[in-house]
């Protein structure tokens, strides 16, 4: 046991590096980053404080607390970084200006109907002040609101905001 106590700093350092490498290369988004940072922080504390104060039980407790602190500090910034890689306003920009065929009996500005675009049947409604479209008519996509297409019988040169 004495030999392990002499190398606790190095053991925590190795655990921290292994956890961070596992997070980066093997199992992403599982929390090993926070455990690794907790172990590295614990290693720093063990290095600077005498072993008389920090028993193995206290070190494990501090490891858990440091991991929790790192989680609280980094969770929301990392969540924004990981999940906001694409701009949500431009995710449907390739659809705008394309033609669709009316698939349901009618599509109007008051009720949602269905149109066929690129082989997929999608919900759609017409822009305000448009005359109802009947089955088989061609429409133009002028906007997207959520998962509903906003269509018009006329093609617009600019992408005005109809959402």
N, CA, C and O of each residue as an XYZ file, in Angstrom:
652
protein
N       0.815     -1.190      0.000
C       0.000      0.000      0.000
C       0.868      1.268      0.000
O       0.501      2.282     -0.593
N       2.003      1.195      0.662
C       2.898      2.348      0.709
C       3.389      2.715     -0.685
O       3.540      3.895     -1.003
N       3.638      1.707     -1.515
C       4.136      1.972     -2.859
C       3.063      2.662     -3.709
O       3.385      3.537     -4.512
N       1.806      2.283     -3.543
C       0.726      2.929     -4.281
C       0.591      4.383     -3.843
O       0.380      5.260     -4.681
N       0.709      4.653     -2.547
C       0.591      6.025     -2.047
C       1.666      6.936     -2.616
O       1.426      8.130     -2.798
N       2.845      6.398     -2.899
C       3.917      7.207     -3.474
C       3.616      7.627     -4.907
O       4.122      8.649     -5.371
N       2.806      6.858     -5.605
C       2.553      7.115     -7.020
C       1.115      7.543     -7.295
O       0.671      7.464     -8.440
N       0.371      7.995     -6.283
C      -1.020      8.395     -6.504
C      -1.138      9.570     -7.464
O      -2.077      9.623     -8.258
N      -0.215     10.498     -7.405
C      -0.244     11.622     -8.335
C      -0.151     11.131     -9.775
O      -0.919     11.565    -10.634
N       0.782     10.233    -10.038
C       0.953      9.708    -11.392
C      -0.242      8.853    -11.807
O      -0.638      8.865    -12.973
N      -0.814      8.116    -10.863
C      -1.978      7.280    -11.185
C      -3.158      8.158    -11.598
O      -3.831      7.863    -12.585
N      -3.417      9.242    -10.847
C      -4.503     10.145    -11.215
C      -4.225     10.825    -12.553
O      -5.148     11.047    -13.337
N      -2.980     11.152    -12.815
C      -2.599     11.753    -14.090
C      -2.869     10.791    -15.243
O      -3.414     11.194    -16.271
N      -2.497      9.538    -15.084
C      -2.722      8.522    -16.123
C      -4.215      8.287    -16.325
O      -4.677      8.182    -17.461
N      -4.977      8.204    -15.225
C      -6.429      8.018    -15.338
C      -7.047      9.185    -16.108
O      -7.907      8.978    -16.965
N      -6.614     10.407    -15.806
C      -7.142     11.579    -16.499
C      -6.838     11.567    -17.981
O      -7.711     11.850    -18.802
N      -5.612     11.242    -18.326
C      -5.231     11.210    -19.745
C      -5.983     10.104    -20.476
O      -6.442     10.308    -21.600
N      -6.112      8.941    -19.853
C      -6.835      7.828    -20.485
C      -8.299      8.203    -20.708
O      -8.849      7.936    -21.776
N      -8.934      8.818    -19.711
C     -10.341      9.209    -19.861
C     -10.525     10.224    -20.991
O     -11.478     10.126    -21.765
N      -9.630     11.186    -21.086
C      -9.746     12.187    -22.151
C      -9.513     11.546    -23.518
O     -10.209     11.878    -24.477
N      -8.555     10.643    -23.622
C      -8.320      9.953    -24.895
C      -9.498      9.067    -25.274
O      -9.864      8.994    -26.447
N     -10.091      8.398    -24.300
C     -11.280      7.573    -24.574
C     -12.409      8.460    -25.091
O     -13.108      8.089    -26.034
N     -12.589      9.619    -24.482
C     -13.637     10.542    -24.929
C     -13.373     11.030    -26.351
O     -14.301     11.128    -27.153
N     -12.134     11.330    -26.665
C     -11.807     11.885    -27.981
C     -11.857     10.854    -29.100
O     -12.302     11.166    -30.205
N     -11.412      9.637    -28.833
C     -11.209      8.687    -29.926
C     -12.122      7.468    -29.907
O     -12.285      6.833    -30.949
N     -12.721      7.113    -28.785
C     -13.481      5.865    -28.740
C     -14.964      6.119    -28.510
O     -15.787      5.758    -29.351
N     -15.317      6.731    -27.392
C     -16.721      6.888    -27.020
C     -17.014      8.370    -26.812
O     -16.857      8.885    -25.705
N     -17.436      9.051    -27.864
C     -17.725     10.472    -27.738
C     -19.049     10.684    -27.005
O     -19.928      9.822    -27.016
N     -19.169     11.842    -26.373
C     -20.392     12.288    -25.708
C     -20.858     11.372    -24.590
O     -22.062     11.233    -24.374
N     -19.936     10.748    -23.879
C     -20.317      9.869    -22.777
C     -19.860     10.392    -21.422
O     -20.139      9.745    -20.412
N     -19.185     11.509    -21.349
C     -18.790     12.090    -20.080
C     -17.387     11.761    -19.625
O     -16.980     12.178    -18.541
N     -16.636     11.024    -20.425
C     -15.265     10.716    -20.031
C     -14.399     11.974    -19.971
O     -13.405     12.015    -19.246
N     -14.780     12.998    -20.735
C     -14.037     14.260    -20.679
C     -14.099     14.853    -19.275
O     -13.084     15.302    -18.744
N     -15.280     14.857    -18.678
C     -15.436     15.413    -17.335
C     -14.706     14.567    -16.301
O     -14.109     15.103    -15.368
N     -14.752     13.244    -16.462
C     -14.016     12.370    -15.548
C     -12.512     12.592    -15.693
O     -11.783     12.615    -14.701
N     -12.055     12.756    -16.931
C     -10.631     12.998    -17.164
C     -10.164     14.311    -16.570
O      -9.099     14.381    -15.956
N     -10.966     15.357    -16.754
C     -10.596     16.648    -16.172
C     -10.653     16.598    -14.647
O      -9.851     17.239    -13.969
N     -11.606     15.833    -14.113
C     -11.665     15.649    -12.662
C     -10.442     14.928    -12.135
O      -9.910     15.283    -11.083
N      -9.992     13.907    -12.868
C      -8.795     13.170    -12.453
C      -7.546     14.045    -12.554
O      -6.679     13.986    -11.683
N      -7.447     14.853    -13.606
C      -6.297     15.754    -13.733
C      -6.296     16.812    -12.629
O      -5.242     17.151    -12.090
N      -7.468     17.329    -12.298
C      -7.555     18.292    -11.194
C      -7.181     17.636     -9.879
O      -6.491     18.234     -9.053
N      -7.636     16.405     -9.685
C      -7.300     15.668     -8.469
C      -5.797     15.404     -8.403
O      -5.198     15.464     -7.330
N      -5.201     15.117     -9.538
C      -3.758     14.902     -9.591
C      -3.008     16.169     -9.176
O      -1.998     16.101     -8.476
N      -3.507     17.309     -9.610
C      -2.887     18.580     -9.244
C      -2.980     18.832     -7.737
O      -2.033     19.323     -7.123
N      -4.124     18.495     -7.153
C      -4.290     18.682     -5.705
C      -3.403     17.711     -4.937
O      -2.770     18.099     -3.956
N      -3.349     16.450     -5.371
C      -2.518     15.447     -4.692
C      -1.049     15.840     -4.769
O      -0.298     15.609     -3.822
N      -0.637     16.423     -5.869
C       0.756     16.835     -6.031
C       1.116     17.969     -5.071
O       2.222     18.001     -4.532
N       0.185     18.892     -4.859
C       0.476     20.073     -4.046
C       0.192     19.903     -2.560
O       0.676     20.700     -1.756
N      -0.571     18.899     -2.173
C      -0.907     18.700     -0.760
C      -0.256     17.424     -0.244
O      -0.073     16.478     -1.010
N       0.093     17.378      1.024
C       0.712     16.164      1.580
C      -0.295     15.019      1.663
O      -1.499     15.242      1.784
N       0.219     13.791      1.596
C      -0.622     12.599      1.621
C      -1.272     12.362      2.975
O      -2.223     11.588      3.078
N      -0.776     13.010      3.998
C      -1.358     12.824      5.328
C      -2.803     13.324      5.333
O      -3.668     12.713      5.961
N      -3.067     14.429      4.637
C      -4.407     15.016      4.615
C      -5.327     14.235      3.680
O      -6.494     14.016      4.004
N      -4.818     13.817      2.536
C      -5.656     13.199      1.524
C      -5.470     11.689      1.505
O      -4.486     11.181      0.967
N      -6.411     10.987      2.089
C      -6.407      9.531      1.995
C      -7.015      9.151      0.657
O      -7.515     10.011     -0.069
N      -6.974      7.880      0.332
C      -7.531      7.415     -0.941
C      -9.030      7.682     -1.003
O      -9.553      8.035     -2.061
N      -9.717      7.520      0.106
C     -11.157      7.797      0.135
C     -11.431      9.275     -0.139
O     -12.344      9.610     -0.893
N     -10.650     10.144      0.467
C     -10.811     11.574      0.208
C     -10.474     11.925     -1.241
O     -11.120     12.786     -1.838
N      -9.480     11.271     -1.800
C      -9.106     11.541     -3.189
C     -10.223     11.128     -4.140
O     -10.512     11.834     -5.106
N     -10.850      9.991     -3.870
C     -11.962      9.549     -4.718
C     -13.135     10.519     -4.589
O     -13.808     10.818     -5.576
N     -13.376     11.005     -3.388
C     -14.433     12.000     -3.187
C     -14.119     13.288     -3.944
O     -14.986     13.842     -4.621
N     -12.886     13.758     -3.829
C     -12.495     14.963     -4.560
C     -12.548     14.736     -6.073
O     -12.901     15.648     -6.821
N     -12.207     13.545     -6.523
C     -12.306     13.207     -7.947
C     -13.748     13.372     -8.420
O     -13.993     13.971     -9.467
N     -14.694     12.847     -7.659
C     -16.106     12.993     -8.017
C     -16.560     14.440     -7.999
O     -17.289     14.877     -8.889
N     -16.135     15.178     -6.999
C     -16.515     16.589     -6.912
C     -15.901     17.418     -8.039
O     -16.570     18.266     -8.631
N     -14.626     17.166     -8.331
C     -13.992     17.885     -9.442
C     -14.671     17.552    -10.769
O     -14.862     18.436    -11.605
N     -15.034     16.295    -10.968
C     -15.730     15.912    -12.200
C     -17.071     16.629    -12.297
O     -17.451     17.091    -13.373
N     -17.786     16.724    -11.189
C     -19.065     17.430    -11.170
C     -18.877     18.918    -11.457
O     -19.671     19.512    -12.187
N     -17.852     19.515    -10.900
C     -17.584     20.936    -11.155
C     -17.260     21.162    -12.631
O     -17.767     22.105    -13.239
N     -16.420     20.303    -13.209
C     -16.100     20.434    -14.637
C     -17.347     20.236    -15.492
O     -17.517     20.917    -16.503
N     -18.212     19.318    -15.100
C     -19.466     19.098    -15.822
C     -20.315     20.366    -15.785
O     -20.830     20.799    -16.815
N     -20.462     20.955    -14.612
C     -21.274     22.170    -14.477
C     -20.694     23.334    -15.278
O     -21.442     24.139    -15.833
N     -19.393     23.426    -15.339
C     -18.752     24.528    -16.061
C     -18.840     24.344    -17.574
O     -19.101     25.306    -18.297
N     -18.626     23.132    -18.057
C     -18.457     22.917    -19.498
C     -19.661     22.333    -20.223
O     -19.647     22.286    -21.453
N     -20.691     21.891    -19.532
C     -21.776     21.182    -20.215
C     -22.461     22.056    -21.259
O     -22.546     21.663    -22.422
N     -22.953     23.233    -20.871
C     -23.692     24.060    -21.819
C     -22.821     24.619    -22.941
O     -23.273     24.626    -24.086
N     -21.605     25.086    -22.684
C     -20.779     25.516    -23.825
C     -20.475     24.378    -24.803
O     -20.488     24.585    -26.016
N     -20.202     23.181    -24.284
C     -19.935     22.055    -25.181
C     -21.193     21.617    -25.915
O     -21.125     21.208    -27.074
N     -22.328     21.697    -25.258
C     -23.590     21.336    -25.909
C     -23.858     22.271    -27.084
O     -24.259     21.826    -28.159
N     -23.635     23.572    -26.873
C     -23.826     24.521    -27.964
C     -22.829     24.274    -29.086
O     -23.180     24.389    -30.260
N     -21.603     23.940    -28.742
C     -20.574     23.693    -29.756
C     -20.887     22.446    -30.575
O     -20.739     22.455    -31.797
N     -21.315     21.379    -29.916
C     -21.537     20.110    -30.608
C     -22.802     20.146    -31.444
O     -22.798     19.672    -32.581
N     -23.893     20.698    -30.908
C     -25.179     20.591    -31.584
C     -25.527     21.772    -32.461
O     -26.524     21.692    -33.178
N     -24.794     22.844    -32.459
C     -25.093     24.000    -33.295
C     -24.040     24.196    -34.366
O     -23.586     25.318    -34.591
N     -23.650     23.128    -35.024
C     -22.624     23.248    -36.059
C     -23.187     23.798    -37.361
O     -22.442     24.372    -38.155
N     -24.491     23.636    -37.598
C     -25.096     24.164    -38.808
C     -26.065     25.268    -38.436
O     -26.701     25.224    -37.383
N     -26.172     26.236    -39.289
C     -27.107     27.327    -39.068
C     -28.498     26.838    -39.426
O     -28.729     26.429    -40.564
N     -29.422     26.871    -38.491
C     -30.752     26.330    -38.705
C     -31.540     27.132    -39.732
O     -32.451     26.590    -40.358
N     -31.217     28.397    -39.920
C     -31.961     29.190    -40.881
C     -31.581     28.843    -42.311
O     -32.352     29.124    -43.228
N     -30.436     28.251    -42.528
C     -30.003     27.928    -43.875
C     -30.122     26.445    -44.191
O     -29.621     26.003    -45.225
N     -30.763     25.671    -43.339
C     -30.780     24.231    -43.551
C     -31.678     23.824    -44.714
O     -31.507     22.738    -45.268
N     -32.639     24.681    -45.097
C     -33.527     24.342    -46.201
C     -33.314     25.255    -47.399
O     -34.171     25.321    -48.280
N     -32.207     25.949    -47.451
C     -32.017     26.940    -48.502
C     -31.989     26.322    -49.892
O     -32.275     27.008    -50.873
N     -31.650     25.045    -49.996
C     -31.627     24.420    -51.315
C     -33.028     24.148    -51.840
O     -33.185     23.888    -53.033
N     -34.044     24.198    -51.001
C     -35.418     23.941    -51.429
C     -36.086     25.189    -51.993
O     -36.946     25.090    -52.868
N     -35.705     26.340    -51.507
C     -36.386     27.577    -51.885
C     -36.151     27.862    -53.366
O     -35.022     27.840    -53.856
N     -37.259     28.130    -54.063
C     -37.215     28.382    -55.492
C     -37.506     27.154    -56.335
O     -37.727     27.277    -57.540
N     -37.512     25.980    -55.734
C     -37.792     24.741    -56.473
C     -39.294     24.591    -56.684
O     -40.098     25.198    -55.977
N     -39.655     23.780    -57.660
C     -41.069     23.547    -57.942
C     -41.555     22.295    -57.226
O     -40.812     21.333    -57.032
N     -42.822     22.339    -56.840
C     -43.484     21.198    -56.220
C     -44.802     20.974    -56.943
O     -45.333     21.876    -57.590
N     -45.318     19.764    -56.823
C     -46.607     19.425    -57.417
C     -47.612     19.213    -56.292
O     -47.317     18.541    -55.304
N     -48.800     19.790    -56.447
C     -49.836     19.640    -55.428
C     -50.280     18.185    -55.407
O     -50.638     17.621    -56.441
N     -50.256     17.587    -54.235
C     -50.555     16.163    -54.068
C     -51.926     15.951    -53.434
O     -52.613     14.988    -53.777
N     -52.332     16.811    -52.534
C     -53.652     16.690    -51.908
C     -54.683     17.378    -52.808
O     -54.306     18.091    -53.738
N     -55.977     17.175    -52.545
C     -56.993     17.790    -53.417
C     -56.839     19.306    -53.555
O     -56.987     19.839    -54.654
N     -56.546     20.004    -52.461
C     -56.307     21.446    -52.540
C     -55.242     21.852    -51.526
O     -55.035     21.198    -50.504
N     -54.588     22.939    -51.847
C     -53.666     23.588    -50.917
C     -54.066     25.054    -50.897
O     -54.192     25.682    -51.948
N     -54.267     25.602    -49.697
C     -54.667     27.000    -49.597
C     -53.814     27.705    -48.551
O     -52.974     27.092    -47.892
N     -54.049     28.999    -48.415
C     -53.297     29.753    -47.411
C     -53.874     29.553    -46.014
O     -53.227     29.892    -45.023
N     -55.088     29.004    -45.926
C     -55.732     28.796    -44.626
C     -55.538     27.391    -44.078
O     -55.504     27.197    -42.863
N     -55.412     26.413    -44.963
C     -55.303     25.018    -44.512
C     -54.043     24.383    -45.077
O     -53.578     24.731    -46.163
N     -53.514     23.459    -44.327
C     -52.313     22.754    -44.763
C     -52.717     21.630    -45.700
O     -53.621     20.846    -45.409
N     -52.030     21.568    -46.825
C     -52.218     20.480    -47.767
C     -50.903     19.746    -47.953
O     -49.956     19.925    -47.187
N     -50.863     18.912    -48.991
C     -49.640     18.159    -49.242
C     -49.155     18.413    -50.659
O     -49.938     18.533    -51.601
N     -47.827     18.491    -50.776
C     -47.184     18.661    -52.071
C     -46.098     17.605    -52.209
O     -45.634     17.032    -51.223
N     -45.706     17.364    -53.448
C     -44.657     16.376    -53.719
C     -43.429     17.127    -54.209
O     -43.473     17.838    -55.213
N     -42.327     16.952    -53.475
C     -41.061     17.590    -53.834
C     -39.971     16.537    -53.837
O     -39.737     15.883    -52.821
N     -39.315     16.369    -54.946
C     -38.193     15.449    -55.068
C     -38.562     14.042    -54.593
O     -37.759     13.356    -53.961
N     -39.785     13.628    -54.906
C     -40.233     12.286    -54.541
C     -40.785     12.158    -53.144
O     -41.298     11.099    -52.781
N     -40.696     13.207    -52.349
C     -41.194     13.166    -50.970
C     -42.478     13.979    -50.865
O     -42.587     15.067    -51.430
N     -43.437     13.441    -50.141
C     -44.690     14.145    -49.906
C     -44.540     14.937    -48.614
O     -44.229     14.380    -47.561
N     -44.766     16.247    -48.712
C     -44.541     17.130    -47.571
C     -45.762     18.009    -47.342
O     -46.528     18.284    -48.266
N     -45.933     18.445    -46.099
C     -47.002     19.381    -45.764
C     -46.637     20.762    -46.276
O     -45.473     21.164    -46.266
N     -47.671     21.484    -46.728
C     -47.431     22.819    -47.271
C     -48.698     23.645    -47.181
O     -49.802     23.111    -47.071
N     -48.522     24.943    -47.230
C     -49.641     25.856    -47.419
C     -49.170     26.988    -48.306
O     -47.974     27.199    -48.503
N     -50.155     27.717    -48.841
C     -49.836     28.809    -49.750
C     -49.552     30.084    -48.969
O     -49.990     30.247    -47.830
N     -48.823     30.966    -49.595
C     -48.550     32.278    -49.010
C     -49.866     33.050    -48.910
O     -50.815     32.739    -49.630
N     -49.937     34.042    -48.038
C     -51.174     34.829    -47.921
C     -51.559     35.465    -49.254
O     -50.699     35.796    -50.070
N     -52.860     35.630    -49.461
C     -53.447     36.259    -50.657
C     -53.199     35.457    -51.929
O     -53.175     36.029    -53.019
N     -53.016     34.164    -51.812
C     -52.872     33.299    -52.991
C     -54.187     32.556    -53.220
O     -54.907     32.241    -52.272
N     -54.487     32.283    -54.484
C     -55.682     31.512    -54.837
C     -55.375     30.034    -54.604
O     -54.260     29.578    -54.858
N     -56.372     29.289    -54.119
C     -56.182     27.870    -53.811
C     -55.634     27.111    -55.020
O     -55.998     27.392    -56.162
N     -54.763     26.158    -54.752
C     -54.164     25.332    -55.808
C     -54.817     23.955    -55.778
O     -55.089     23.411    -54.707
N     -55.064     23.401    -56.947
C     -55.711     22.088    -57.076
C     -54.666     21.006    -57.331
O     -53.507     21.297    -57.628
N     -55.090     19.779    -57.211
C     -54.200     18.634    -57.390
C     -53.555     18.674    -58.775
O     -54.232     18.928    -59.771
N     -52.270     18.428    -58.834
C     -51.522     18.390    -60.086
C     -50.903     19.713    -60.492
O     -50.048     19.731    -61.378
N     -51.296     20.820    -59.883
C     -50.725     22.123    -60.237
C     -49.290     22.240    -59.730
O     -48.906     21.601    -58.750
N     -48.511     23.067    -60.415
C     -47.129     23.321    -60.024
C     -47.063     24.583    -59.167
O     -47.660     25.606    -59.501
N     -46.329     24.494    -58.058
C     -46.111     25.635    -57.175
C     -44.619     25.825    -56.965
O     -43.818     24.944    -57.277
N     -44.258     26.972    -56.438
C     -42.864     27.260    -56.124
C     -42.711     27.380    -54.605
O     -43.563     27.959    -53.932
N     -41.625     26.831    -54.081
C     -41.340     26.947    -52.653
C     -40.716     28.321    -52.418
O     -39.694     28.663    -53.012
N     -41.347     29.099    -51.543
C     -40.818     30.435    -51.246
C     -40.309     30.542    -49.811
O     -39.711     31.550    -49.436
N     -40.544     29.512    -49.015
C     -40.067     29.542    -47.636
C     -40.344     28.228    -46.939
O     -41.087     27.382    -47.438
N     -39.740     28.072    -45.787
C     -39.924     26.878    -44.967
C     -40.114     27.339    -43.531
O     -39.328     28.133    -43.013
N     -41.156     26.839    -42.897
C     -41.418     27.154    -41.492
C     -41.532     25.834    -40.749
O     -42.540     25.134    -40.846
N     -40.472     25.504    -40.000
C     -40.439     24.191    -39.336
C     -40.292     23.110    -40.388
O     -39.304     23.075    -41.121
N     -41.294     22.213    -40.463
C     -41.273     21.179    -41.496
C     -42.404     21.383    -42.496
O     -42.811     20.438    -43.172
N     -42.911     22.604    -42.595
C     -43.997     22.924    -43.520
C     -43.476     23.885    -44.578
O     -42.848     24.896    -44.266
N     -43.747     23.551    -45.836
C     -43.321     24.395    -46.952
C     -44.323     25.516    -47.166
O     -45.528     25.311    -47.021
N     -43.838     26.683    -47.506
C     -44.686     27.810    -47.868
C     -44.518     27.998    -49.365
O     -43.415     28.240    -49.854
N     -45.622     27.883    -50.084
C     -45.562     27.855    -51.547
C     -46.324     29.024    -52.152
O     -47.124     29.684    -51.489
N     -46.054     29.259    -53.427
C     -46.723     30.306    -54.180
C     -46.858     29.844    -55.621
O     -46.099     28.997    -56.091
N     -47.839     30.417    -56.314
C     -48.000     30.102    -57.734
C     -47.018     30.896    -58.591
O     -46.829     30.595    -59.770
N     -46.404     31.901    -57.999
C     -45.484     32.771    -58.732
C     -44.082     32.623    -58.171
O     -43.893     32.530    -56.958
N     -43.111     32.601    -59.054
C     -41.712     32.531    -58.624
C     -41.248     33.932    -58.238
O     -41.482     34.902    -58.960
N     -40.586     34.019    -57.087
C     -40.062     35.297    -56.616
C     -38.566     35.341    -56.879
O     -37.875     34.332    -56.741
N     -38.062     36.529    -57.264
C     -36.633     36.683    -57.520
C     -35.827     36.759    -56.234
O     -34.710     36.246    -56.168
N     -36.384     37.394    -55.214
C     -35.663     37.488    -53.949
C     -36.330     36.575    -52.929
O     -37.511     36.249    -53.045
N     -35.565     36.176    -51.945
C     -36.089     35.292    -50.909
C     -36.651     36.138    -49.768
O     -36.011     36.301    -48.729
N     -37.838     36.666    -49.973
C     -38.468     37.463    -48.923
C     -38.902     36.545    -47.792
O     -39.073     35.340    -47.974
N     -39.072     37.129    -46.650
C     -39.426     36.337    -45.470
C     -40.941     36.175    -45.413
O     -41.650     37.120    -45.069
N     -41.441     34.993    -45.746
C     -42.865     34.709    -45.724
C     -43.238     33.822    -44.559
O     -44.378     33.366    -44.475
N     -42.312     33.567    -43.663
C     -42.565     32.630    -42.570
C     -43.258     33.305    -41.427
O     -43.550     32.664    -40.417
